[in-house]
Amino acid sequence: MGLTDVFGLTEPHLGEPDKPNEDAWVSRQSQDNLDVMVVADGITRTRLSDGSYPEANGAIASESFVKSVVKNLRTQGLTAESVREAVSEANKTIAEENKKAGLTRHTVDYQSRDYLGTTGCILGLQVDGKKHKAVFAYLGDVIAIYLPESGAPKLLTRDQLHGCHQFSYNHFSKAQKAERLLWQRKEARNRRHAQDPHGNLVGFGAFTGEPEALDFLEVVELEVQPGDRFILSTDALRIAANIGHKIHFRRLFSEDIFQFFFTWSDSRS
């Protein structure tokens, strides 16, 4: 038995039944008083000319990512640096998967031949004597909420794609979806200094095997207490909130978490 009780679930896309489920999550418990939880959201690639999704999809990247982080995270001395190192190795495994698929800087077109990639977050928890320590890291539009036993819930993430989406959805029409995705992937993804025409930063990170992805990795260290909880999620929570699936939240979460999430979600509208 580990330091924590872990519960996880993933379901197919609510609006697109043929869309592949590219989520992945894994936990490693009770190894040198270190528990690790990893959640990854594989990035869906553009449909092929026949309307189907490519067989090689984001699930390859998300599954590779979670397994690699758990394998490579050092058990001695949980630190922000040790998490960064494990994430870096995981990003390299995705680079290898892309190489196997023939997807390199010279062959991708950022459309039907785009990189295999994923967003993701990592939580490490370790007990050292009487001290309970957590290190959390994320990249992309994943969501994490810290729920202390005593005190108010705290959002640990920000949507790194917010600026990109704000510009691109206003700039490109619905009929220009292909052009919008091309711009996002080629001009903003893993481009730290990317700007829109107004000078606003619009870059965001995704684990595609490109080393520049690590420029967007955000890491925080927390001192936690027994009884504290964490929610780690893909952007599905945000999407479900936006389309009004509040009934599902009430089934999953307590009232305080429900109110916190929808207060935060409504404030972004």
Kinemage of the C-alpha trace (Angstrom):
@kinemage 1
@onewidth
@group {chain A} dominant
@subgroup {mainchain}
@vectorlist {calphas} color= white
{ca met a 1} P 0.000 0.000 0.000
{ca gly a 2} L 1.314 3.424 -0.946
{ca leu a 3} L 1.174 6.790 0.733
{ca thr a 4} L -1.982 7.644 -1.189
{ca asp a 5} L -5.258 6.168 -2.383
{ca val a 6} L -5.536 6.652 -6.151
{ca phe a 7} L -8.649 6.614 -8.300
{ca gly a 8} L -8.738 7.270 -12.030
{ca leu a 9} L -11.012 6.988 -15.037
{ca thr a 10} L -11.121 7.881 -18.708
{ca glu a 11} L -13.972 7.721 -21.195
{ca pro a 12} L -14.426 8.185 -24.969
{ca his a 13} L -15.122 11.649 -26.354
{ca leu a 14} L -18.699 12.747 -25.648
{ca gly a 15} L -19.320 14.397 -29.013
{ca glu a 16} L -17.253 12.263 -31.413
{ca pro a 17} L -17.722 8.509 -30.865
{ca asp a 18} L -15.143 7.635 -33.546
{ca lys a 19} L -12.475 9.872 -31.980
{ca pro a 20} L -9.743 7.693 -30.446
{ca asn a 21} L -9.338 7.795 -26.677
{ca glu a 22} L -5.784 9.055 -26.332
{ca asp a 23} L -5.713 9.566 -22.567
{ca ala a 24} L -3.212 7.710 -20.399
{ca trp a 25} L -2.576 7.657 -16.657
{ca val a 26} L -0.451 5.600 -14.332
{ca ser a 27} L 0.625 5.567 -10.688
{ca arg a 28} L 3.600 4.057 -8.918
{ca gln a 29} L 3.224 3.646 -5.195
{ca ser a 30} L 5.279 2.874 -2.120
{ca gln a 31} L 8.778 2.883 -3.564
{ca asp a 32} L 11.162 4.478 -1.060
{ca asn a 33} L 8.247 6.443 0.399
{ca leu a 34} L 7.588 7.983 -3.023
{ca asp a 35} L 4.255 7.892 -4.845
{ca val a 36} L 4.041 9.132 -8.430
{ca met a 37} L 0.936 9.894 -10.482
{ca val a 38} L 1.059 10.882 -14.150
{ca val a 39} L -1.784 11.973 -16.451
{ca ala a 40} L -1.330 12.561 -20.178
{ca asp a 41} L -3.687 13.731 -22.912
{ca gly a 42} L -2.582 12.540 -26.339
{ca ile a 43} L -3.027 15.119 -29.092
{ca thr a 44} L -5.474 14.090 -31.804
{ca arg a 45} L -4.053 14.223 -35.307
{ca thr a 46} L -5.927 15.552 -38.325
{ca arg a 47} L -8.413 13.214 -39.991
{ca leu a 48} L -7.266 11.505 -43.185
{ca ser a 49} L -8.835 12.219 -46.582
{ca asp a 50} L -11.333 9.372 -46.058
{ca gly a 51} L -12.534 10.964 -42.825
{ca ser a 52} L -10.909 8.460 -40.466
{ca tyr a 53} L -8.308 9.231 -37.825
{ca pro a 54} L -4.704 8.075 -38.379
{ca glu a 55} L -3.900 4.700 -36.831
{ca ala a 56} L -0.742 6.206 -35.321
{ca asn a 57} L -2.280 8.666 -32.896
{ca gly a 58} L -1.693 10.573 -29.690
{ca ala a 59} L -2.159 7.452 -27.573
{ca ile a 60} L 1.339 6.344 -28.605
{ca ala a 61} L 2.776 9.566 -27.178
{ca ser a 62} L 0.642 9.644 -24.014
{ca glu a 63} L 1.319 6.012 -23.102
{ca ser a 64} L 5.046 6.386 -23.782
{ca phe a 65} L 5.116 9.533 -21.676
{ca val a 66} L 3.461 8.176 -18.530
{ca lys a 67} L 5.491 4.961 -18.549
{ca ser a 68} L 8.760 6.810 -19.059
{ca val a 69} L 8.165 9.328 -16.259
{ca val a 70} L 7.390 6.569 -13.756
{ca lys a 71} L 10.422 4.595 -14.880
{ca asn a 72} L 12.888 7.476 -14.776
{ca leu a 73} L 11.876 9.516 -11.738
{ca arg a 74} L 14.574 9.058 -9.097
{ca thr a 75} L 13.275 7.645 -5.841
{ca gln a 76} L 15.883 9.366 -3.667
{ca gly a 77} L 15.320 13.022 -2.871
{ca leu a 78} L 12.208 14.191 -4.707
{ca thr a 79} L 12.995 17.658 -6.118
{ca ala a 80} L 11.872 19.936 -8.901
{ca glu a 81} L 15.072 19.065 -10.739
{ca ser a 82} L 14.512 15.307 -10.480
{ca val a 83} L 11.026 15.758 -11.938
{ca arg a 84} L 12.407 17.911 -14.751
{ca glu a 85} L 14.954 15.219 -15.571
{ca ala a 86} L 12.292 12.502 -15.706
{ca val a 87} L 10.083 14.656 -17.919
{ca ser a 88} L 12.998 15.386 -20.239
{ca glu a 89} L 13.632 11.656 -20.655
{ca ala a 90} L 9.937 11.075 -21.332
{ca asn a 91} L 9.962 13.752 -24.038
{ca lys a 92} L 12.918 11.962 -25.629
{ca thr a 93} L 10.936 8.713 -25.761
{ca ile a 94} L 8.273 10.550 -27.754
{ca ala a 95} L 10.989 11.798 -30.106
{ca glu a 96} L 11.965 8.162 -30.654
{ca glu a 97} L 8.358 7.193 -31.387
{ca asn a 98} L 8.116 10.008 -33.920
{ca lys a 99} L 11.360 8.892 -35.503
{ca lys a 100} L 9.982 5.348 -35.845
{ca ala a 101} L 6.913 6.808 -37.556
{ca gly a 102} L 9.101 8.819 -39.945
{ca leu a 103} L 8.077 12.117 -38.378
{ca thr a 104} L 11.026 14.512 -38.112
{ca arg a 105} L 11.625 18.239 -38.554
{ca his a 106} L 12.259 17.529 -42.239
{ca thr a 107} L 9.164 15.414 -42.905
{ca val a 108} L 6.303 16.851 -40.829
{ca asp a 109} L 3.862 19.174 -42.555
{ca tyr a 110} L 1.937 20.070 -39.341
{ca gln a 111} L -1.254 18.841 -41.000
{ca ser a 112} L -1.928 15.157 -41.820
{ca arg a 113} L 1.726 14.428 -41.054
{ca asp a 114} L 2.060 16.123 -37.715
{ca tyr a 115} L 4.081 14.932 -34.731
{ca leu a 116} L 2.742 12.397 -32.266
{ca gly a 117} L 2.379 14.421 -29.087
{ca thr a 118} L 0.735 14.827 -25.712
{ca thr a 119} L 0.166 17.268 -22.900
{ca gly a 120} L 0.568 16.044 -19.352
{ca cys a 121} L 1.100 16.526 -15.637
{ca ile a 122} L 3.114 14.760 -12.947
{ca leu a 123} L 2.660 14.636 -9.192
{ca gly a 124} L 5.273 13.197 -6.871
{ca leu a 125} L 4.617 12.746 -3.139
{ca gln a 126} L 7.311 11.760 -0.663
{ca val a 127} L 7.600 11.426 3.106
{ca asp a 128} L 10.916 12.336 4.706
{ca gly a 129} L 10.618 11.935 8.457
{ca lys a 130} L 7.706 14.119 9.516
{ca lys a 131} L 7.814 16.202 6.332
{ca his a 132} L 5.368 15.473 3.521
{ca lys a 133} L 6.501 16.935 0.223
{ca ala a 134} L 4.851 17.231 -3.174
{ca val a 135} L 6.346 18.247 -6.495
{ca phe a 136} L 3.923 18.999 -9.320
{ca ala a 137} L 4.784 19.704 -12.960
{ca tyr a 138} L 2.695 20.234 -16.060
{ca leu a 139} L 2.659 21.373 -19.657
{ca gly a 140} L -0.235 22.331 -21.932
{ca asp a 141} L -3.914 22.652 -21.028
{ca val a 142} L -4.185 19.972 -18.348
{ca ile a 143} L -5.902 20.789 -15.051
{ca ala a 144} L -4.773 20.163 -11.478
{ca ile a 145} L -6.526 21.203 -8.278
{ca tyr a 146} L -4.960 20.967 -4.810
{ca leu a 147} L -7.466 20.220 -2.066
{ca pro a 148} L -5.866 20.684 1.366
{ca glu a 149} L -7.554 18.984 4.303
{ca ser a 150} L -7.719 22.414 5.915
{ca gly a 151} L -8.073 25.422 3.661
{ca ala a 152} L -9.485 26.428 0.303
{ca pro a 153} L -8.923 24.511 -2.955
{ca lys a 154} L -6.142 25.871 -5.139
{ca leu a 155} L -5.739 25.665 -8.894
{ca leu a 156} L -2.180 24.581 -9.755
{ca thr a 157} L -2.366 25.060 -13.502
{ca arg a 158} L -3.080 27.695 -16.090
{ca asp a 159} L -4.282 26.958 -19.607
{ca gln a 160} L -1.106 27.470 -21.634
{ca leu a 161} L -3.167 27.426 -24.843
{ca his a 162} L -5.447 30.287 -23.781
{ca gly a 163} L -3.592 33.034 -25.653
{ca cys a 164} L -3.163 30.880 -28.750
{ca his a 165} L -6.840 29.948 -28.826
{ca gln a 166} L -7.984 33.502 -28.102
{ca phe a 167} L -6.167 34.790 -31.177
{ca ser a 168} L -6.579 31.880 -33.590
{ca tyr a 169} L -10.303 31.309 -33.021
{ca asn a 170} L -10.946 35.014 -33.615
{ca his a 171} L -8.604 35.263 -36.581
{ca phe a 172} L -9.674 32.139 -38.479
{ca ser a 173} L -13.271 31.347 -39.403
{ca lys a 174} L -14.928 27.985 -38.752
{ca ala a 175} L -14.388 27.157 -42.413
{ca gln a 176} L -10.647 27.746 -41.936
{ca lys a 177} L -10.110 24.986 -39.368
{ca ala a 178} L -7.228 23.486 -41.352
{ca glu a 179} L -5.492 26.857 -41.571
{ca arg a 180} L -6.047 27.474 -37.859
{ca leu a 181} L -4.556 24.130 -36.843
{ca leu a 182} L -1.607 24.650 -39.180
{ca trp a 183} L -0.895 28.043 -37.622
{ca gln a 184} L -1.212 26.719 -34.066
{ca arg a 185} L 1.101 23.764 -34.672
{ca lys a 186} L 3.700 25.486 -36.819
{ca glu a 187} L 3.807 29.020 -35.430
{ca ala a 188} L 2.803 28.703 -31.749
{ca arg a 189} L 3.413 25.195 -30.448
{ca asn a 190} L 6.725 24.914 -28.616
{ca arg a 191} L 7.634 28.415 -29.771
{ca arg a 192} L 8.510 30.349 -26.635
{ca his a 193} L 8.589 33.782 -28.251
{ca ala a 194} L 5.627 33.349 -30.619
{ca gln a 195} L 3.442 36.443 -30.829
{ca asp a 196} L 0.198 37.395 -32.531
{ca pro a 197} L 0.103 40.530 -34.752
{ca his a 198} L -0.673 42.619 -31.658
{ca gly a 199} L 2.474 41.524 -29.824
{ca asn a 200} L 0.745 39.173 -27.379
{ca leu a 201} L 2.578 35.975 -26.501
{ca val a 202} L 0.732 32.971 -27.914
{ca gly a 203} L 3.246 30.151 -27.582
{ca phe a 204} L 2.330 26.964 -25.746
{ca gly a 205} L 3.957 23.656 -24.935
{ca ala a 206} L 3.296 20.075 -26.018
{ca phe a 207} L 5.437 16.987 -25.584
{ca thr a 208} L 6.250 16.194 -29.221
{ca gly a 209} L 9.844 15.147 -28.708
{ca glu a 210} L 11.031 18.631 -29.616
{ca pro a 211} L 13.441 19.859 -26.904
{ca glu a 212} L 11.800 23.298 -27.021
{ca ala a 213} L 8.751 21.792 -25.299
{ca leu a 214} L 10.617 21.880 -21.998
{ca asp a 215} L 10.703 25.698 -22.174
{ca phe a 216} L 7.029 25.551 -21.171
{ca leu a 217} L 7.328 23.055 -18.324
{ca glu a 218} L 6.055 24.592 -15.081
{ca val a 219} L 7.086 23.030 -11.753
{ca val a 220} L 6.000 23.814 -8.199
{ca glu a 221} L 7.021 22.336 -4.832
{ca leu a 222} L 4.461 22.065 -2.029
{ca glu a 223} L 4.539 21.054 1.605
{ca val a 224} L 1.457 18.916 2.158
{ca gln a 225} L -0.291 17.197 5.045
{ca pro a 226} L -2.006 13.829 5.530
{ca gly a 227} L -5.560 14.045 4.245
{ca asp a 228} L -4.742 16.495 1.448
{ca arg a 229} L -6.053 15.565 -2.005
{ca phe a 230} L -5.243 16.340 -5.634
{ca ile a 231} L -7.300 16.188 -8.805
{ca leu a 232} L -5.260 15.682 -11.975
{ca ser a 233} L -7.157 15.904 -15.249
{ca thr a 234} L -6.894 16.431 -18.973
{ca asp a 235} L -8.730 19.411 -20.432
{ca ala a 236} L -11.877 17.251 -20.424
{ca leu a 237} L -13.014 18.932 -17.194
{ca arg a 238} L -12.867 22.318 -18.889
{ca ile a 239} L -14.641 21.058 -22.014
{ca ala a 240} L -17.372 19.359 -19.989
{ca ala a 241} L -17.889 22.549 -18.008
{ca asn a 242} L -18.134 24.625 -21.156
{ca ile a 243} L -20.831 22.411 -22.662
{ca gly a 244} L -22.866 22.252 -19.482
{ca his a 245} L -22.254 18.712 -18.214
{ca lys a 246} L -22.592 19.786 -14.600
{ca ile a 247} L -24.549 16.668 -13.685
{ca his a 248} L -21.427 14.549 -14.204
{ca phe a 249} L -19.439 16.748 -11.821
{ca arg a 250} L -22.033 16.395 -9.098
{ca arg a 251} L -21.730 12.629 -9.361
{ca leu a 252} L -17.943 12.695 -9.134
{ca phe a 253} L -17.098 15.483 -6.718
{ca ser a 254} L -18.223 16.920 -3.417
{ca glu a 255} L -20.143 20.197 -3.351
{ca asp a 256} L -17.134 22.340 -2.370
{ca ile a 257} L -15.084 21.032 -5.293
{ca phe a 258} L -18.060 21.442 -7.636
{ca gln a 259} L -18.549 25.077 -6.607
{ca phe a 260} L -14.818 25.852 -6.823
{ca phe a 261} L -14.467 24.425 -10.304
{ca phe a 262} L -17.513 26.114 -11.787
{ca thr a 263} L -16.699 29.446 -10.148
{ca trp a 264} L -13.261 29.249 -11.769
{ca ser a 265} L -14.650 28.028 -15.084
{ca asp a 266} L -17.327 30.735 -15.249
{ca ser a 267} L -14.728 33.420 -14.501
{ca arg a 268} L -12.927 32.461 -17.744
{ca ser a 269} L -16.014 32.796 -19.924
